[in-house]
Amino acid sequence: MSEFSATDAGLAGFRILREKPMVMPAWAIVSLAISILSVVVMVLLAGPALMEVQEIAKATTPDPEAMVAAYGRMAPALLLILPIAIIGYSVLYAAASRIVLRPADRGFGWMKFGADEVRQGLAMVLVFLILTGVYLVAALAAGVFIALGAMVNPALGVLVGLLAVLGALGIVVYVAVRLSLVSPATFATGRVDIRAAWQLTKGRFGPLFGAYLLASVLGIIVSVVGVGVFFLIGI
């Protein structure tokens, strides 16, 4: 990996939008379609259960068993929404890689649906499973440390619990950042390559984390400004 700049990486998305502004409405249309379709599916298949969850949450003392039962009735809708999201975001992720790695391979917003998108979907599912596994192991380890600390001393248990939770969160974030280049690596190599993504990020956790943090902050600022503009226009 060549010299890495967190600032350049954080601004890369904005640079692409400046150079190819028409991708923004194209990607926004697909993203909006995913959201609308997901909401429609949820309302049609799990509307009553969703209303029940909201009513339970409003209660002074929510009933955990009733909440679990309501979520259980929402499961069919969630299972249908999941592939919708995977397909939609696979198209968007592939387009984001295509516009950088194969700019001549144009389409509507550099979006297509083929083998590249299928591999993106598989990579997305695999990364989700890995992160879920890491989270479960980290949470279990944190629980063990909390229990041991509480057995020795309740006050110590609180301190150990805080450190254990922060440590578990840190592990999940570390693995997530190390796997963050799975999408472009998969697109570039033509295969789901977890190892290649892990190697690409070796020794680059700090700069990558800084880049993602900067991009997130800039995204929030843009969103707030956008909402403010629409609010002023409405007034």
RODREN-262171 format. One record per residue (C-alpha): residue in three letters; x, y negated, z. Coordinates in steps of 0.1 Angstrom, whole numbers, plus 5000, padded with zeros to 4 digits. Layout:
BEGIN
residuo_X_Y_Z
ALA_X_Y_Z
...
//
This chain:
BEGIN
residuo_X_Y_Z
MET_5000_5000_5000
SER_5014_4966_4991
GLU_5015_4936_5014
PHE_4981_4933_5029
SER_4963_4900_5037
ALA_4933_4901_5060
THR_4922_4867_5047
ASP_4924_4878_5010
ALA_4905_4910_5018
GLY_4879_4892_5038
LEU_4873_4867_5010
ALA_4875_4893_4982
GLY_4837_4897_4980
PHE_4832_4860_4978
ARG_4858_4858_4951
ILE_4840_4885_4930
LEU_4808_4865_4933
ARG_4825_4834_4922
GLU_4840_4851_4891
LYS_4809_4872_4883
PRO_4780_4853_4898
MET_4753_4874_4880
VAL_4761_4905_4901
MET_4746_4888_4932
PRO_4710_4887_4920
ALA_4714_4922_4905
TRP_4727_4937_4937
ALA_4701_4917_4957
ILE_4673_4932_4936
VAL_4685_4967_4943
SER_4690_4960_4980
LEU_4655_4945_4982
ALA_4640_4974_4964
ILE_4656_4998_4989
SER_4642_4978_5018
ILE_4607_4975_5004
LEU_4605_5011_4994
SER_4617_5022_5029
VAL_4591_5000_5046
VAL_4563_5013_5023
VAL_4572_5049_5031
MET_4574_5042_5068
VAL_4540_5024_5068
LEU_4522_5050_5047
LEU_4537_5081_5064
ALA_4543_5069_5100
GLY_4523_5036_5104
PRO_4503_5048_5135
ALA_4534_5063_5152
LEU_4553_5031_5145
MET_4525_5010_5161
GLU_4526_5034_5191
VAL_4563_5030_5196
GLN_4558_4992_5196
GLU_4530_4995_5222
ILE_4551_5018_5244
ALA_4581_4994_5242
LYS_4559_4965_5254
ALA_4548_4984_5285
THR_4563_4973_5319
THR_4575_5009_5325
PRO_4578_5026_5291
ASP_4570_5064_5291
PRO_4601_5082_5277
GLU_4582_5113_5268
ALA_4556_5093_5249
MET_4583_5075_5231
VAL_4601_5107_5221
ALA_4568_5122_5209
ALA_4561_5090_5188
TYR_4595_5092_5172
GLY_4590_5128_5165
ARG_4559_5119_5144
MET_4580_5094_5125
ALA_4606_5121_5116
PRO_4590_5130_5082
ALA_4591_5094_5071
LEU_4627_5089_5083
LEU_4637_5121_5064
LEU_4623_5106_5032
ILE_4638_5072_5038
LEU_4673_5087_5043
PRO_4677_5100_5007
ILE_4663_5067_4994
ALA_4689_5048_5012
ILE_4717_5072_5002
ILE_4708_5070_4965
GLY_4704_5032_4966
TYR_4736_5024_4985
SER_4755_5049_4964
VAL_4747_5029_4934
LEU_4757_4997_4951
TYR_4790_5011_4965
ALA_4799_5025_4931
ALA_4792_4992_4915
ALA_4814_4974_4940
SER_4843_4997_4931
ARG_4835_4996_4894
ILE_4836_4958_4891
VAL_4872_4959_4906
LEU_4886_4991_4892
ARG_4868_4993_4859
PRO_4856_4958_4850
ALA_4852_4967_4813
ASP_4827_4994_4822
ARG_4798_4971_4823
GLY_4761_4978_4831
PHE_4734_4959_4849
GLY_4754_4944_4877
TRP_4780_4971_4870
MET_4754_4995_4883
LYS_4748_5029_4868
PHE_4737_5064_4880
GLY_4760_5093_4872
ALA_4787_5114_4886
ASP_4804_5085_4903
GLU_4772_5076_4922
VAL_4767_5113_4932
ARG_4802_5114_4947
GLN_4796_5082_4965
GLY_4765_5097_4981
LEU_4784_5128_4991
ALA_4812_5107_5006
MET_4787_5086_5025
VAL_4771_5117_5041
LEU_4805_5132_5049
VAL_4817_5100_5066
PHE_4785_5098_5085
LEU_4789_5134_5098
ILE_4825_5128_5107
LEU_4817_5096_5127
THR_4787_5113_5144
GLY_4810_5141_5155
VAL_4836_5117_5167
TYR_4810_5097_5186
LEU_4796_5129_5203
VAL_4830_5141_5213
ALA_4840_5106_5226
ALA_4807_5102_5245
LEU_4811_5137_5261
ALA_4847_5129_5271
ALA_4835_5095_5285
GLY_4808_5113_5305
VAL_4833_5137_5320
PHE_4856_5109_5331
ILE_4827_5089_5346
ALA_4815_5120_5365
LEU_4850_5127_5379
GLY_4855_5090_5389
ALA_4821_5089_5406
MET_4830_5121_5426
VAL_4862_5105_5439
ASN_4847_5070_5447
PRO_4814_5053_5434
ALA_4832_5020_5429
LEU_4860_5038_5410
GLY_4833_5056_5390
VAL_4820_5022_5378
LEU_4855_5011_5367
VAL_4863_5044_5351
GLY_4829_5044_5334
LEU_4836_5010_5319
LEU_4870_5020_5307
ALA_4857_5053_5293
VAL_4829_5036_5274
LEU_4853_5010_5259
GLY_4877_5038_5250
ALA_4850_5059_5233
LEU_4839_5028_5214
GLY_4875_5021_5204
ILE_4880_5056_5191
VAL_4848_5054_5170
VAL_4858_5020_5156
TYR_4893_5032_5149
VAL_4881_5063_5129
ALA_4855_5041_5111
VAL_4882_5017_5099
ARG_4906_5045_5089
LEU_4878_5060_5068
SER_4866_5026_5054
LEU_4884_5031_5020
VAL_4867_5065_5013
SER_4843_5048_4988
PRO_4870_5032_4966
ALA_4893_5062_4970
THR_4865_5085_4959
PHE_4857_5063_4929
ALA_4893_5059_4919
THR_4903_5096_4922
GLY_4870_5111_4909
ARG_4866_5133_4939
VAL_4855_5129_4975
ASP_4889_5124_4991
ILE_4889_5118_5028
ARG_4926_5125_5031
ALA_4935_5099_5005
ALA_4914_5073_5023
TRP_4931_5082_5056
GLN_4966_5078_5041
LEU_4957_5045_5024
THR_4948_5030_5058
LYS_4978_5045_5077
GLY_4995_5017_5096
ARG_4969_4992_5084
PHE_4942_4994_5112
GLY_4949_4958_5125
PRO_4948_4940_5092
LEU_4918_4960_5080
PHE_4899_4954_5112
GLY_4907_4917_5109
ALA_4895_4916_5073
TYR_4862_4933_5082
LEU_4857_4910_5112
LEU_4864_4880_5090
ALA_4840_4892_5063
SER_4813_4898_5089
VAL_4817_4864_5104
LEU_4816_4847_5070
GLY_4785_4868_5061
ILE_4768_4857_5092
ILE_4776_4820_5085
VAL_4763_4823_5049
SER_4731_4840_5062
VAL_4725_4813_5088
VAL_4732_4785_5062
GLY_4708_4803_5038
VAL_4680_4805_5064
GLY_4686_4769_5073
VAL_4683_4758_5037
PHE_4651_4777_5032
PHE_4637_4763_5064
LEU_4645_4727_5053
ILE_4630_4733_5019
GLY_4598_4747_5036
ILE_4596_4715_5057
//
